[in-house]
C-alpha cells in the first residue's frame, strides 16, 4: 500500500526525477570543506563559485536534479536550466563533537522556509550515523524527525543521507576490519532512519569495493538494504571512480534502488583541469558518464511511485491544505 503525499512533496519528488518513470538521476555538488581542499590554496570565493556554475550548467542539461549547498550554491542554482529540479543541503559542513560521537550542525539563518522560498524542490539532510552508538543513535533519530517535520511544514520532501563512520579511533573506515562491519551498519541504518519520516534515503553502498569483490555478495547486500528500508533509496557515489560506480549502480538498481545521487564519480577531474579545458570535459566525458548512469537507472530501478501516491483531489481541497 502506498503512502499518500501532500501536494508539495509529491511535486518535489516529481521535479527531481524522470517524470514518467519516477527514477532519480541526481548530480551532487554540495561539497564545501572537501571542495575547498580540492582547490588550490587561496582560491578566491568567486572562482570557486564559477567552477561550480560551469559544472552545474553542464549537468543540468541531463540530470533529473542538482544537489547544491548554501555557501557556494546560489550562483550555480541561478545558472540552472528549467529541465531539472533543485535540492539544497540543510546541514552545515562538518560535525560537532568527537570523531567517534558526531552530531550535525546547522546555520541559524539557513532554514527550510528559505530553501522553499529560493525555489528548491527538496531538502537534503546529512547525518553521520552508526546504529551501534546506541544513545547517540536515539538522539539522532529524534533530531532527524524534528528536521523532517520542519521541512514537511514547508511541504518539501527530504532526502536523508546517513554517512557511516567508525566508533573506534583505532579502526579506520577504509580498513578491512571496518569493511567487515559495513553491510550490517548500512542495512540497520536504513531500517532505523526510514522510520523517521524522511521521503528518500541517500545510501552508501553496503560493501567496500576495496575489500569485497564478490558481486553476488554486493547484490545480496543491496537486496537486504531494500528490504530494510520503508522508503525509496538512491545510491551515493562516495568518491569512488566512475567504473566502480557503474558496477555499484547497476547492482543497486537491480536490487531495488530508485536511482542514484552521484557527484565526484561524474565530475571530479574537472577541478584539476585548466579553465579553458573544463567546458570540453563537462560536455564530453562528464556528460557521457551521466547519460550512461541514467540509462542504467532508467532500465533497472524501482520507481519511487511504488512507495507513494499523489494526493486525492476534490472541489474544495485547498480548504484543508495545511502542510
C-alpha positions in Angstrom: 0.0 0.0 0.0 1.4 3.4 -1.0 1.6 6.4 1.3 -0.4 9.5 0.0 1.8 12.5 -0.1 1.0 16.2 0.3 0.9 18.2 -3.0 4.3 19.9 -2.4 6.2 16.7 -1.5 4.7 14.9 -4.5 5.6 17.7 -6.8 9.1 17.9 -5.2 9.8 14.2 -6.0 8.4 14.6 -9.5 10.6 17.6 -10.1 13.7 15.7 -9.0 13.1 12.5 -11.0 12.5 11.3 -14.5 8.9 12.4 -14.6 7.4 9.4 -16.5 9.4 6.7 -14.7 9.8 8.1 -11.2 13.5 7.4 -11.2 16.2 9.6 -9.7 19.3 10.6 -11.6 20.7 13.4 -9.5 24.1 15.1 -9.6 25.6 16.3 -6.3 27.9 19.3 -5.9 27.1 20.3 -2.4 30.7 19.8 -1.2 32.1 22.7 0.9 35.1 21.8 3.1 36.1 18.9 0.9 35.6 21.1 -2.2 38.0 23.7 -0.8 40.6 21.0 -0.2 40.3 20.0 -3.8 41.1 23.6 -5.0 44.5 25.3 -4.9 45.3 27.2 -1.7 43.8 30.7 -1.5 41.4 30.2 -4.4 39.1 33.2 -4.3 35.4 32.6 -3.4 34.3 33.9 -6.8 36.5 31.4 -8.6 35.1 28.5 -6.5 31.6 29.6 -7.4 32.4 30.0 -11.1 33.7 26.4 -11.3 30.5 25.1 -9.6 28.5 27.2 -12.1 30.3 25.5 -15.0 29.7 22.0 -13.7 26.1 22.7 -12.7 25.1 24.2 -16.1 26.5 21.3 -18.0 24.9 18.7 -15.7 21.5 20.3 -15.5 21.0 19.7 -19.2 20.5 16.0 -18.4 20.3 15.3 -14.6 16.9 14.9 -13.1 18.1 17.3 -10.3 21.1 19.0 -8.9 22.1 19.0 -5.2 23.8 22.2 -4.0 24.8 23.9 -0.8 24.1 27.4 0.6 27.7 28.5 0.8 28.6 28.3 -2.9 25.3 27.2 -4.4 23.3 30.3 -5.1 25.2 31.3 -8.2 25.1 27.8 -9.7 21.4 27.5 -8.9 20.7 30.7 -10.8 22.5 29.2 -13.8 20.4 26.1 -14.0 18.1 25.4 -16.8 14.4 24.6 -16.1 14.9 21.0 -17.1 15.9 19.6 -13.7 14.9 20.1 -10.1 17.0 21.6 -7.3 17.9 20.1 -3.9 19.5 22.2 -1.3 21.6 20.9 1.6 20.2 21.9 5.0 23.1 21.0 7.3 26.3 22.9 7.9 29.5 21.3 6.6 31.3 19.0 9.1 30.1 18.0 12.5 30.3 18.9 16.2 31.7 16.6 18.9 34.4 14.0 19.0 35.3 12.0 15.9 33.5 9.0 17.4 30.5 11.0 18.6 29.3 13.1 15.7 26.4 15.5 15.6 25.2 17.6 12.7 25.5 21.4 12.7 23.1 23.9 11.3 23.3 27.6 10.3 20.8 29.6 12.3 20.0 31.7 9.3 19.5 28.8 6.8 16.1 27.2 7.2 13.6 25.0 5.3 11.5 28.1 4.8 14.4 29.9 3.0 15.0 26.7 0.9 11.4 26.7 -0.2 11.4 30.5 -0.9 14.5 30.3 -3.1 12.8 27.8 -5.4 14.2 24.4 -4.4 12.3 21.3 -5.0 13.6 19.3 -2.0 15.9 19.3 1.0 19.0 17.1 1.6 20.0 16.4 5.2 23.2 14.6 6.1 23.9 13.0 9.4 26.9 11.0 10.5 25.4 7.8 11.8 26.3 4.5 13.3 23.5 2.5 14.8 25.9 0.8 17.2 26.2 4.2 19.0 23.1 3.4 21.0 22.5 6.6 22.9 23.7 8.9 20.1 21.6 7.0 17.5 18.5 7.5 19.6 19.3 11.2 19.8 19.9 11.5 16.1 16.7 9.7 15.3 14.8 12.4 17.2 16.8 15.2 15.7 16.1 13.9 12.2 12.4 13.6 12.9 12.5 17.3 14.1 14.2 18.4 10.9 12.0 16.4 8.7 8.9 17.8 10.4 10.3 21.4 9.8 10.8 20.6 6.1 7.4 19.0 5.7 5.8 22.0 7.3 7.1 23.8 4.2 5.8 20.9 2.1 9.3 20.0 1.0 10.4 16.3 0.6 13.6 15.3 2.4 16.4 13.2 1.0 18.2 11.9 4.1 21.9 11.0 3.8 23.3 8.9 6.7 27.1 8.7 6.4 28.6 5.8 8.4 31.8 6.1 10.4 33.9 4.1 12.8 33.2 4.4 16.6 36.7 3.4 17.3 39.6 5.7 16.5 41.9 2.7 16.1 39.7 1.3 13.3 39.9 3.4 10.1 36.8 3.4 7.9 39.0 2.3 5.0 40.3 -0.7 6.9 39.4 -4.4 6.3 38.1 -4.6 9.9 35.6 -1.8 9.3 34.7 -3.2 5.9 33.6 -6.4 7.6 31.0 -4.5 9.6 29.8 -2.2 6.8 26.9 -4.2 5.4 25.3 -4.6 8.8 25.8 -0.9 9.7 24.3 0.3 6.4 21.4 -2.0 6.5 20.5 -1.3 10.1 20.9 2.4 9.4 18.3 2.1 6.6 16.0 0.2 8.9 16.1 2.8 11.6 16.2 6.0 9.6 13.5 5.0 7.1 11.1 5.3 10.0 11.9 9.0 10.7 9.6 10.5 8.1 12.3 11.2 5.5 11.0 10.7 2.0 14.1 9.2 0.3 17.3 7.7 1.8 20.6 8.5 0.1 22.6 5.4 1.0 26.2 4.2 0.9 26.9 1.0 -1.0 26.8 -1.8 1.6 30.2 -3.1 0.8 33.7 -1.5 0.4 34.8 -2.4 -3.1 38.4 -2.4 -2.0 37.8 -5.3 0.4 34.9 -7.2 -1.1 34.9 -8.1 -4.9 32.1 -10.7 -5.0 29.2 -9.2 -6.9 27.0 -11.9 -5.6 27.6 -10.5 -2.1 27.1 -7.0 -3.4 23.7 -8.0 -4.8 22.6 -9.7 -1.5 23.7 -6.6 0.5 21.7 -4.2 -1.7 18.6 -6.5 -1.6 18.8 -6.6 2.2 19.1 -2.8 2.2 16.0 -2.6 0.0 14.1 -5.0 2.3 15.1 -3.0 5.4 14.0 0.4 4.0 10.4 1.6 4.3 11.1 4.4 1.8 12.8 4.7 -1.6 16.6 4.8 -1.6 19.2 6.1 -4.0 22.9 5.2 -4.2 25.5 7.8 -3.5 28.9 7.6 -5.1 31.1 8.3 -2.0 34.1 9.4 -4.1 34.6 6.0 -5.9 35.8 6.1 -9.5 33.3 6.1 -12.3 33.9 2.5 -13.4 33.3 1.2 -9.9 30.2 3.3 -9.5 28.7 2.0 -12.7 29.0 -1.5 -11.3 27.5 -0.5 -8.0 24.7 1.4 -9.6 23.8 -1.5 -11.8 23.6 -3.9 -8.9 21.9 -1.5 -6.6 19.1 -0.6 -9.0 18.6 -4.2 -9.9 18.2 -4.9 -6.2 15.6 -2.2 -5.5 17.3 1.2 -5.5 15.3 4.1 -7.1 18.3 5.6 -8.9 21.4 7.4 -7.9 22.7 10.7 -6.4 26.3 11.0 -7.6 29.0 13.7 -7.5 32.7 13.2 -7.9 32.4 9.9 -9.8 31.0 12.1 -12.6 32.8 15.4 -12.5 35.8 15.3 -10.1 38.6 15.6 -12.8 37.3 19.0 -13.8 38.8 20.5 -10.7 42.3 19.8 -11.9 41.8 21.0 -15.5 42.8 24.4 -16.9 39.8 26.8 -17.1 39.9 26.7 -20.9 39.6 22.8 -20.9 36.7 22.5 -18.4 33.8 23.0 -20.8 35.1 20.4 -23.2 35.4 17.8 -20.4 32.0 18.6 -19.0 30.1 18.5 -22.3 32.1 15.4 -23.3 33.3 12.8 -20.8 31.3 14.0 -17.8 28.0 14.2 -19.8 28.6 10.8 -21.3 29.1 9.4 -17.8 25.8 10.9 -16.6 23.9 9.6 -19.6 25.3 6.1 -19.1 24.2 6.1 -15.4 20.7 7.5 -16.5 20.3 4.6 -18.9 21.1 2.1 -16.2 18.8 3.7 -13.7 16.0 4.1 -16.3 16.2 0.4 -17.2 16.7 -1.2 -13.8 15.5 1.0 -10.9 12.4 0.5 -8.8 10.2 3.6 -9.2 9.6 5.7 -6.1 5.9 5.8 -7.1 5.7 2.2 -5.8 6.0 3.8 -2.3 4.0 7.0 -2.8 0.8 8.2 -4.4 -0.4 11.7 -5.4 -2.9 13.4 -3.1 -6.6 13.0 -3.9 -8.4 15.9 -5.4 -11.8 17.5 -4.5 -13.5 20.7 -5.4 -12.5 22.4 -2.1 -9.2 20.6 -1.4 -7.5 23.8 -0.7 -9.7 24.5 2.4 -7.9 21.8 4.3 -4.5 22.1 2.7 -2.2 22.9 5.5 1.2 21.1 5.4 
